[in-house]
Amino acid sequence: MTEGVILSAMDRLLAATGRALATLASAVPANRPSPAVDVHPPEALSESERRLSGALMRVNHVGEICAQALYEGQALSARDPALRAHFRDAASEEADHLAWTRQRLDELGARPSVLNPVWYMGAFAFGVIAGRLGDRASLSFMAETERQVEHHLAGHLDRLPVADLKSRAVLAVMKDDEVAHGQSALQLGGVEMPAPVGTAMRLAAKVMTNSAHYL
């Protein structure tokens, strides 16, 4: 019995490692086409607008790298197999966002963050810690994360150049998806996080977004 449990845990760890490498290598496919494909005509962006859009989409791509890592960590440490499957399903849905933002970066001639491996490892650690605190705490962490991401995306929609309709289309769908994920976490038993925890999460996110804007 013990040997079987160890092997099962090792299998999950190896699978998580494989998915991490695929995420960082931009080898995770989207299940849905990018919302940008239906945007016509193509936008005409000035050089400064293109740079701004590229920087903002790099930040959003980092956010999706972190989402994959966070859910992997939570799934790996979840005690309830059903909840473990829920986190894996959420990661699969977020894979669309990862692919869409990388595609948009390429279209804008912008590069992904050079610190993506660092962001991934940090978010994965947060996910494991949240899971170790218990399933209810992990769901609460997920709900708060999605709430903050929703707010962040709304801010980027305000900052994007008006002419960048493609990036706007991508972020609008992402925002709707994040709202749904947050609501799902609350329905499964998550609760509002204590104010100090939410503040700490916002500060950590600010460090990431400010760095990723340029790096």
C-alpha positions in Angstrom: 0.0 0.0 0.0 2.7 2.5 1.0 4.7 1.7 -2.1 1.7 2.3 -4.3 1.0 5.6 -2.6 4.7 6.7 -3.1 4.6 5.7 -6.8 1.3 7.6 -7.3 2.8 10.7 -5.8 5.9 10.3 -7.9 3.8 9.9 -11.0 2.0 13.1 -10.2 5.2 15.0 -9.6 6.7 13.8 -12.9 3.6 14.7 -14.8 3.6 18.2 -13.1 7.3 18.6 -14.2 6.4 17.7 -17.7 3.6 20.2 -17.8 5.9 22.9 -16.3 8.4 22.4 -19.1 5.6 22.5 -21.7 4.3 25.8 -20.2 7.7 27.5 -20.2 8.4 26.2 -23.8 5.0 27.6 -25.1 4.1 24.1 -26.0 0.7 24.1 -24.4 -2.1 24.2 -27.1 -5.3 26.2 -26.8 -8.6 24.4 -26.8 -10.4 27.5 -28.2 -9.4 29.8 -31.0 -8.1 33.2 -30.0 -10.8 35.9 -29.8 -8.4 38.1 -31.8 -9.0 36.1 -35.0 -12.4 37.5 -35.5 -11.2 41.1 -35.2 -11.3 43.0 -38.5 -9.8 45.0 -39.9 -6.3 44.7 -38.5 -5.3 47.6 -36.2 -2.9 50.3 -37.3 -0.7 50.9 -34.2 2.0 53.5 -33.9 5.4 52.4 -32.7 4.7 53.7 -29.1 1.3 52.0 -29.1 2.8 48.8 -30.2 5.4 48.9 -27.5 2.8 49.6 -24.8 0.6 46.8 -26.0 3.6 44.5 -26.1 4.5 45.4 -22.5 1.0 44.9 -21.2 0.6 41.6 -23.0 3.9 40.4 -21.7 2.6 41.1 -18.2 -0.6 39.1 -19.0 1.4 36.3 -20.4 3.4 36.1 -17.2 0.1 36.1 -15.3 -0.9 33.0 -17.3 2.5 31.3 -16.6 1.8 31.9 -12.9 -1.8 30.6 -13.2 -0.5 27.3 -14.7 2.1 27.0 -11.9 -0.4 27.9 -9.1 -2.9 25.4 -10.2 -0.3 22.7 -10.6 0.9 23.3 -7.1 -2.6 23.3 -5.7 -3.5 20.1 -7.6 -0.3 18.4 -6.4 -1.0 19.2 -2.7 -4.8 18.9 -2.7 -6.1 16.2 -0.3 -9.4 15.6 -2.1 -9.1 13.8 -5.5 -12.1 15.6 -6.8 -10.6 19.0 -5.9 -7.3 17.9 -7.5 -9.2 17.3 -10.7 -10.9 20.7 -10.3 -7.5 22.5 -10.2 -6.3 20.5 -13.2 -9.4 21.4 -15.2 -8.9 25.1 -14.3 -5.3 24.9 -15.5 -6.5 23.4 -18.8 -9.0 26.2 -19.3 -6.3 28.8 -18.5 -4.1 27.2 -21.1 -6.2 29.0 -23.7 -5.2 32.3 -22.1 -1.5 31.2 -22.1 -1.6 30.4 -25.8 -3.6 33.5 -26.7 -1.3 35.9 -24.9 1.8 34.3 -26.4 0.3 34.5 -29.9 -0.5 38.2 -29.4 3.1 38.9 -28.2 4.4 37.4 -31.4 2.0 39.5 -33.5 3.2 42.6 -31.7 6.8 41.7 -32.1 7.3 41.5 -28.4 9.1 38.9 -26.3 7.9 37.0 -23.3 9.5 37.8 -19.9 13.0 36.5 -19.4 12.1 35.7 -15.8 9.3 33.3 -16.6 11.1 30.3 -14.9 11.3 32.4 -11.7 7.7 33.4 -11.9 6.7 29.8 -12.4 8.7 28.5 -9.5 7.3 31.2 -7.2 3.7 30.6 -8.1 4.1 26.8 -7.9 5.4 27.2 -4.3 2.5 29.4 -3.4 0.1 26.8 -4.8 1.7 24.0 -2.8 1.6 26.0 0.4 -2.0 26.9 -0.2 -2.8 23.3 -0.7 -1.0 22.2 2.4 -3.1 24.6 4.4 -6.2 22.6 3.5 -8.7 22.4 0.7 -10.9 25.2 2.0 -7.9 27.5 2.3 -6.7 26.5 -1.2 -10.1 27.3 -2.7 -10.2 30.6 -0.9 -6.7 31.4 -2.3 -8.0 30.6 -5.8 -11.0 32.8 -5.4 -8.9 35.8 -4.2 -6.4 35.3 -7.0 -9.1 35.3 -9.6 -10.7 38.4 -8.1 -7.4 40.2 -8.3 -6.7 39.1 -11.8 -10.1 40.3 -12.9 -9.3 43.7 -11.4 -5.9 43.7 -13.1 -7.4 42.8 -16.5 -9.9 45.6 -16.2 -7.0 48.0 -15.6 -5.2 46.8 -18.7 -8.3 47.2 -20.8 -8.3 50.8 -19.7 -4.6 51.3 -20.6 -4.5 49.5 -23.9 -4.4 51.7 -27.0 -7.9 52.3 -28.4 -6.8 50.9 -31.8 -5.5 47.6 -30.4 -8.8 45.8 -30.9 -7.1 42.4 -31.0 -5.5 42.6 -27.5 -8.8 44.1 -26.2 -10.7 41.1 -27.5 -8.4 38.6 -25.9 -8.4 40.4 -22.5 -12.2 40.7 -22.5 -12.7 37.0 -22.8 -10.0 36.3 -20.3 -11.7 38.6 -17.8 -15.0 36.7 -18.2 -13.2 33.4 -17.7 -11.5 34.6 -14.5 -14.8 35.7 -13.0 -16.2 32.3 -13.7 -13.2 30.5 -12.1 -13.5 32.7 -9.0 -17.2 32.1 -8.6 -16.6 28.3 -9.0 -14.0 28.4 -6.2 -16.5 30.1 -3.9 -19.2 27.7 -4.7 -16.9 24.8 -3.9 -16.3 26.1 -0.4 -13.8 29.0 -0.7 -14.3 32.1 1.5 -13.1 35.6 1.5 -9.4 35.8 2.5 -8.4 37.9 5.5 -7.5 41.5 4.5 -3.8 41.2 5.4 -3.5 38.1 3.1 -5.2 39.9 0.2 -2.9 42.9 0.7 0.2 40.6 0.7 -1.0 39.0 -2.5 -1.5 42.3 -4.2 2.0 43.5 -3.2 3.5 40.3 -4.6 1.6 40.7 -7.8 2.7 44.3 -8.1 6.4 43.3 -7.9 5.7 40.7 -10.7 3.8 43.0 -13.0 6.2 46.0 -12.6 9.1 43.7 -13.4 7.5 41.9 -16.3 6.5 45.2 -17.9 10.1 45.7 -18.8 11.8 42.2 -18.3 
